[in-house]
Amino acid sequence: MKRAIIIVLDGVGIGELPDAYKYKDEGSNTIGNIAKTVKNLNLPNMRNIGLWNIDGIYGGEPSENPSGCFGKMAEKSPGKDTTTGHWELAGVIMERPFPVYPKGFPEEIISEFEKKINSPVLGNCPASGTEIIQRLGDEHVKSGYPIVYTSADSVFQIAAHEGVIPVERLYEMCSIAREILKGEHGVGRVIARPFEGSSGNYVRTKRRKDFSLDPVKKTLLDYACEKGYDVIGVGKIRDIFNSRGITDSVSIYDNMDGVDKTIEFIKGDLEGIVFTNLIDFDMLYGHRKDVEGFKKALEDFDGRIPEIIGELKEDDILIITADHGCDPVTEGTDHTREYVPLLIYGKKIRSSVNLGTRSTFADVAKTVAEYLEIQGDIGGVSFLKEILH
């Protein structure tokens, strides 16, 4: 019963890509800069697999005898957003980046949106999500107008107080925006950002919801479903792939809940792919420049690895990676264009294998496809023969 368990540590990059200058991300190194800042980053279980043996990584002492395979991957697609990163991990390499709006959305988009929701909007500017609800929250509560904002990533975000605009209505507004934002304005994600609280103390709630585009072509997940495999999405995977190629999905409350749910699926009798996104690194700590929080989240996840490994079955392959960087140390609050780690472990996986620098995240998809004997138009180069006994 062959299975691949892919865990994405959202935003956990390991050093700037050669083209980082194009994105103003010079000096970005999420794990390395955290390690330099806090001085005592302790990730013994990822170290044992081979984290600090990855070429060019900074932050800890290499293991003399790594128990798994290790390497790093460059993003071949242009951009540095969640959707692009996950699609590439699933074998789709984008030719063009999703559109971004550093000056806010054009008048024709906002006018059409306002007309269809029958309400003016506030904001329409790039902003940090936590900052904009403090800045515009009172006006929103008084007027009832939703707050629209974006970032350096390809997102159209709508924030609303749950006591002013009910969450289901907010989701409906996002669906309307998603219908408008297609073609040249086809942003990667429309995101509902509900919040609560009172003046000076507004906080986002856990009922965020992403409205993505369909992948531009079939992904590894689609091909796996067609072959009859289970494809399980843990966290926001279903949203990222717009429900395409997913046979079952579960939402999570936080990283540790995501690990719990992943372990429960591993314990089951499913055959195919478990695809998990752990978003706290990015959402709670990277964007908010919380270095200590990011460090603790990394250590908390690392502490769960023995549990994950302990439940792996004979033919399971565990892949730990990321979708982009989100450096909490460098300037800016957005994602960073970085290499991502590649750690692989399993009972039939070789130890101490350096997979080097992969030219695309899609090598993960190609490898999983070969392991599960899936045929299809999937990008990347398989490293399966290098990692299996």
C-alpha positions as CSV (number, residue, x, y, z in Angstrom):
1,M,0.0,0.0,0.0
2,K,2.1,2.9,-1.3
3,R,1.5,6.3,0.1
4,A,3.2,9.8,0.0
5,I,2.7,12.2,2.9
6,I,3.7,15.7,1.8
7,I,3.8,18.3,4.6
8,V,4.3,21.9,3.6
9,L,5.7,24.2,6.2
10,D,4.1,27.3,4.8
11,G,6.6,30.1,4.4
12,V,9.7,28.2,5.7
13,G,12.4,29.2,3.1
14,I,16.1,28.5,3.5
15,G,17.8,31.3,1.5
16,E,17.3,33.7,-1.3
17,L,17.0,32.5,-4.9
18,P,19.3,33.9,-7.6
19,D,16.5,36.0,-8.9
20,A,15.4,37.3,-5.5
21,Y,16.6,40.8,-6.5
22,K,13.7,41.0,-9.0
23,Y,11.3,40.7,-6.0
24,K,13.3,43.0,-3.7
25,D,14.1,40.0,-1.5
26,E,17.9,40.2,-1.4
27,G,19.1,38.9,2.0
28,S,16.0,36.8,2.6
29,N,16.7,33.6,4.5
30,T,13.8,32.6,6.7
31,I,15.3,29.8,8.8
32,G,18.9,31.3,8.6
33,N,17.8,34.8,9.7
34,I,15.7,33.4,12.5
35,A,18.7,31.3,13.7
36,K,20.9,34.4,13.6
37,T,18.4,36.4,15.5
38,V,17.4,34.0,18.3
39,K,20.8,32.2,18.5
40,N,19.3,29.0,20.0
41,L,17.1,27.5,17.3
42,N,16.7,23.8,18.2
43,L,15.4,21.4,15.6
44,P,16.9,18.0,16.5
45,N,14.5,15.8,14.6
46,M,14.7,17.7,11.3
47,R,18.5,17.8,11.9
48,N,18.5,14.0,12.2
49,I,16.8,13.6,8.9
50,G,19.3,16.0,7.3
51,L,18.1,19.6,7.6
52,W,21.4,21.1,8.4
53,N,23.2,19.0,5.8
54,I,21.4,20.8,3.0
55,D,23.9,22.6,0.7
56,G,24.3,26.3,1.7
57,I,21.9,26.2,4.6
58,Y,22.5,28.2,7.8
59,G,21.3,27.7,11.3
60,G,22.6,24.5,12.9
61,E,25.2,21.8,13.0
62,P,25.0,19.1,10.3
63,S,24.3,15.5,11.3
64,E,27.1,13.0,10.9
65,N,24.7,10.3,9.8
66,P,21.4,11.8,8.5
67,S,18.5,9.3,8.7
68,G,16.9,10.5,5.5
69,C,17.5,12.3,2.2
70,F,17.9,16.0,2.0
71,G,18.2,18.8,-0.5
72,K,16.8,22.1,-1.5
73,M,14.5,23.2,-4.3
74,A,14.2,26.4,-6.4
75,E,10.9,27.7,-7.6
76,K,10.9,27.6,-11.4
77,S,7.6,29.5,-11.8
78,P,7.7,33.2,-11.5
79,G,6.2,34.6,-8.3
80,K,6.3,33.7,-4.6
81,D,2.8,33.1,-3.6
82,T,1.1,30.1,-2.0
83,T,-0.9,29.1,-5.0
84,T,2.1,29.1,-7.4
85,G,4.2,27.2,-4.8
86,H,1.7,24.5,-4.2
87,W,0.7,24.0,-7.8
88,E,4.4,23.6,-8.7
89,L,4.8,21.0,-5.9
90,A,1.9,19.2,-7.6
91,G,3.7,19.3,-11.0
92,V,2.4,22.5,-12.7
93,I,5.1,25.1,-13.6
94,M,3.6,28.5,-14.4
95,E,4.8,30.5,-17.4
96,R,3.5,33.8,-16.2
97,P,3.0,35.2,-12.7
98,F,-0.4,36.0,-11.2
99,P,-1.1,39.7,-11.4
100,V,-0.3,41.9,-8.4
101,Y,-1.6,45.4,-7.5
102,P,1.0,47.5,-5.7
103,K,-1.3,50.6,-6.1
104,G,-4.6,48.9,-5.4
105,F,-7.1,47.5,-7.8
106,P,-8.1,49.4,-10.9
107,E,-11.3,51.5,-10.9
108,E,-13.1,49.2,-13.3
109,I,-12.6,46.2,-11.0
110,I,-13.7,48.0,-7.8
111,S,-16.7,49.7,-9.5
112,E,-18.0,46.4,-10.8
113,F,-17.5,44.7,-7.4
114,E,-19.2,47.6,-5.5
115,K,-22.1,47.4,-8.0
116,K,-22.6,43.6,-7.6
117,I,-22.4,43.7,-3.8
118,N,-24.5,46.9,-3.6
119,S,-22.0,48.6,-1.3
120,P,-19.0,50.9,-1.5
121,V,-15.7,49.5,-0.1
122,L,-13.0,50.9,2.1
123,G,-9.3,50.6,1.6
124,N,-8.3,49.3,-1.9
125,C,-4.6,49.4,-1.1
126,P,-1.7,47.2,-0.2
127,A,-1.6,46.6,3.5
128,S,-0.9,44.2,6.3
129,G,-4.1,42.4,7.3
130,T,-3.6,43.0,11.0
131,E,-2.8,46.7,10.5
132,I,-5.6,47.5,8.1
133,I,-8.4,46.3,10.4
134,Q,-7.0,48.5,13.2
135,R,-6.8,51.5,10.8
136,L,-10.1,51.0,9.1
137,G,-12.0,48.9,11.6
138,D,-13.9,51.7,13.2
139,E,-15.0,53.2,9.9
140,H,-16.0,49.7,8.7
141,V,-18.2,49.1,11.8
142,K,-19.8,52.5,11.5
143,S,-20.4,52.3,7.7
144,G,-20.9,48.6,7.2
145,Y,-18.6,48.8,4.1
146,P,-16.3,45.9,3.6
147,I,-12.5,46.5,3.6
148,V,-10.7,45.5,0.4
149,Y,-6.9,45.2,0.4
150,T,-4.0,43.4,-1.2
151,S,-0.3,42.7,-0.6
152,A,2.8,42.1,-2.7
153,D,1.2,38.7,-3.5
154,S,-1.6,38.0,-5.9
155,V,-4.5,38.3,-3.5
156,F,-7.8,40.2,-3.3
157,Q,-8.7,40.2,0.4
158,I,-11.9,41.3,2.0
159,A,-12.0,42.0,5.7
160,A,-15.3,42.3,7.6
161,H,-16.3,42.3,11.3
162,E,-18.4,39.2,11.9
163,G,-20.9,41.4,13.8
164,V,-21.3,43.8,10.9
165,I,-21.2,41.5,7.9
166,P,-22.0,37.8,8.7
167,V,-19.4,35.4,7.6
168,E,-21.7,33.7,5.0
169,R,-22.3,37.1,3.4
170,L,-18.6,37.7,3.4
171,Y,-18.0,34.4,1.6
172,E,-20.7,35.4,-0.9
173,M,-18.9,38.7,-1.5
174,C,-15.7,36.7,-2.1
175,S,-17.4,34.5,-4.6
176,I,-18.6,37.6,-6.4
177,A,-15.1,38.9,-6.5
178,R,-13.8,35.6,-7.7
179,E,-16.2,35.7,-10.7
180,I,-14.9,39.2,-11.6
181,L,-11.2,38.5,-11.1
182,K,-10.5,36.4,-14.2
183,G,-8.4,36.7,-17.3
184,E,-5.8,39.5,-17.0
185,H,-7.0,40.2,-13.5
186,G,-7.1,36.6,-12.4
187,V,-5.5,36.9,-9.0
188,G,-4.2,33.7,-7.4
189,R,-6.6,33.9,-4.5
190,V,-9.6,35.9,-3.1
191,I,-9.5,35.6,0.6
192,A,-12.2,36.2,3.2
193,R,-10.7,37.8,6.3
194,P,-13.3,37.9,9.1
195,F,-12.5,39.7,12.3
196,E,-14.1,40.5,15.7
197,G,-13.5,42.7,18.7
198,S,-13.9,46.4,19.5
199,S,-12.1,49.6,18.7
200,G,-8.4,49.4,19.2
201,N,-8.6,45.6,19.8
202,Y,-9.8,44.0,16.5
203,V,-8.5,40.5,16.0
204,R,-8.9,38.1,13.0
205,T,-11.0,35.0,13.6
206,K,-10.3,31.5,12.4
207,R,-13.0,31.5,9.7
208,R,-10.7,32.7,6.9
209,K,-11.6,31.1,3.6
210,D,-9.6,31.1,0.3
211,F,-11.3,31.2,-3.2
212,S,-8.7,30.1,-5.7
213,L,-8.6,29.6,-9.5
214,D,-8.7,26.1,-11.0
215,P,-5.1,25.0,-11.7
216,V,-4.2,25.9,-15.3
217,K,-3.7,22.2,-16.2
218,K,-4.0,18.8,-14.5
219,T,-1.9,18.3,-11.4
220,L,-0.5,15.2,-9.7
221,L,-3.6,15.3,-7.6
222,D,-6.0,15.0,-10.6
223,Y,-4.0,12.1,-12.0
224,A,-3.9,10.3,-8.7
225,C,-7.7,10.6,-8.4
226,E,-8.2,9.3,-11.9
227,K,-6.1,6.3,-11.0
228,G,-8.4,5.6,-8.0
229,Y,-6.1,6.8,-5.2
230,D,-7.1,8.6,-2.1
231,V,-6.0,12.3,-2.2
232,I,-6.4,13.9,1.3
233,G,-6.1,17.6,1.8
234,V,-5.2,18.8,5.3
235,G,-5.5,22.5,6.0
236,K,-6.1,24.8,3.1
237,I,-5.0,22.4,0.4
238,R,-8.6,22.1,-0.9
239,D,-8.9,25.9,-1.2
240,I,-5.5,26.2,-3.0
241,F,-6.6,23.6,-5.6
242,N,-10.2,24.9,-5.7
243,S,-11.3,21.4,-4.7
244,R,-9.7,19.8,-7.8
245,G,-8.1,16.4,-7.4
246,I,-9.1,16.1,-3.7
247,T,-11.1,13.0,-2.5
248,D,-11.3,14.1,1.1
249,S,-10.4,17.2,3.1
250,V,-10.3,18.5,6.6
251,S,-9.9,22.0,8.0
252,I,-7.5,22.7,10.8
253,Y,-7.4,25.1,13.7
254,D,-3.6,25.5,13.9
255,N,-0.3,23.8,13.1
256,M,-0.6,21.2,15.9
257,D,-4.2,20.4,14.9
258,G,-2.8,19.9,11.4
259,V,-0.2,17.5,12.6
260,D,-2.9,15.6,14.6
261,K,-5.2,15.3,11.6
262,T,-2.3,14.2,9.4
263,I,-1.3,11.5,11.9
264,E,-4.9,10.3,12.0
265,F,-4.9,9.9,8.2
266,I,-1.6,8.1,8.3
267,K,-3.1,5.7,10.8
268,G,-5.9,4.9,8.4
269,D,-6.0,2.4,5.5
270,L,-6.0,5.0,2.7
271,E,-3.8,4.6,-0.3
272,G,-2.3,7.5,-2.2
273,I,-1.5,11.0,-1.1
274,V,-1.9,13.0,2.2
275,F,-1.1,16.6,1.4
276,T,-0.8,18.9,4.5
277,N,-0.4,22.7,4.7
278,L,0.7,24.1,8.1
279,I,0.0,27.8,7.7
280,D,0.9,29.3,11.1
281,F,4.6,29.9,10.2
282,D,3.5,32.2,7.4
283,M,0.2,33.7,8.7
284,L,0.9,34.2,12.4
285,Y,4.6,34.8,12.5
286,G,6.2,35.5,9.1
287,H,3.8,38.3,8.0
288,R,3.7,39.7,11.5
289,K,7.5,39.8,11.9
290,D,7.3,37.6,15.0
291,V,10.7,36.0,15.1
292,E,10.3,34.3,18.5
293,G,6.9,33.0,17.5
294,F,8.3,31.6,14.3
295,K,11.1,29.9,16.2
296,K,8.7,28.3,18.7
297,A,6.4,27.1,15.8
298,L,9.4,25.5,14.1
299,E,10.4,23.8,17.4
300,D,6.8,22.7,18.1
301,F,6.6,21.0,14.7
302,D,10.0,19.5,15.1
303,G,8.9,18.0,18.4
304,R,6.0,16.2,16.6
305,I,8.2,14.5,14.0
306,P,8.8,11.3,16.1
307,E,5.0,10.8,16.3
308,I,4.6,11.2,12.6
309,I,7.5,8.9,11.9
310,G,6.2,6.4,14.4
311,E,2.9,6.0,12.5
312,L,4.5,5.5,9.0
313,K,3.7,2.2,7.4
314,E,6.2,0.1,5.5
315,D,5.7,1.7,2.1
316,D,5.1,5.3,3.3
317,I,7.3,8.2,2.0
318,L,7.3,11.3,4.2
319,I,8.2,14.6,2.4
320,I,8.7,17.8,4.4
321,T,9.1,20.9,2.3
322,A,7.7,24.5,1.9
323,D,6.0,26.7,-0.7
324,H,8.0,29.9,-0.5
325,G,9.8,32.0,2.2
326,C,8.3,34.5,4.6
327,D,11.3,36.0,6.4
328,P,10.3,37.7,9.6
329,V,13.7,39.5,9.9
330,T,14.2,41.3,6.6
331,E,12.1,44.4,5.7
332,G,8.6,44.0,4.5
333,T,5.7,41.8,5.6
334,D,5.2,39.7,2.5
335,H,6.4,36.4,1.1
336,T,10.1,36.1,0.1
337,R,11.6,34.5,-3.0
338,E,13.6,31.6,-1.5
339,Y,14.8,28.1,-1.9
340,V,12.7,25.6,0.2
341,P,14.0,22.6,2.1
342,L,13.5,19.0,0.9
343,L,13.5,16.3,3.6
344,I,12.5,12.7,2.9
345,Y,12.1,9.9,5.3
346,G,10.6,6.4,5.2
347,K,11.3,2.8,6.1
348,K,12.4,2.1,2.5
349,I,14.2,5.4,2.1
350,R,18.0,5.5,2.0
351,S,19.9,7.5,4.6
352,S,22.5,10.3,4.1
353,V,21.5,11.0,0.5
354,N,22.2,14.5,-0.7
355,L,19.7,15.4,-3.4
356,G,21.5,18.7,-4.1
357,T,19.7,21.7,-5.5
358,R,16.6,20.8,-7.5
359,S,15.6,23.2,-10.3
360,T,11.9,23.1,-9.6
361,F,9.5,22.1,-6.8
362,A,7.8,19.9,-9.4
363,D,10.5,17.3,-8.8
364,V,8.3,16.3,-5.8
365,A,5.3,15.6,-8.0
366,K,7.4,13.7,-10.6
367,T,8.9,11.5,-7.8
368,V,5.5,10.8,-6.2
369,A,4.0,10.0,-9.6
370,E,6.7,7.5,-10.3
371,Y,6.4,5.9,-6.9
372,L,2.6,5.6,-7.3
373,E,3.0,4.5,-11.0
374,I,1.0,7.5,-12.2
375,Q,1.3,8.6,-15.8
376,G,0.5,12.2,-16.9
377,D,1.8,15.5,-18.0
378,I,3.7,16.4,-14.8
379,G,6.6,18.7,-14.7
380,G,9.9,18.1,-12.9
381,V,12.5,15.3,-12.7
382,S,12.0,12.3,-10.5
383,F,14.6,11.5,-7.8
384,L,12.9,8.2,-6.8
385,K,15.8,6.0,-7.8
386,E,18.2,8.1,-5.7
387,I,16.1,7.7,-2.5
388,L,14.8,4.1,-2.5
389,H,16.7,1.2,-1.2
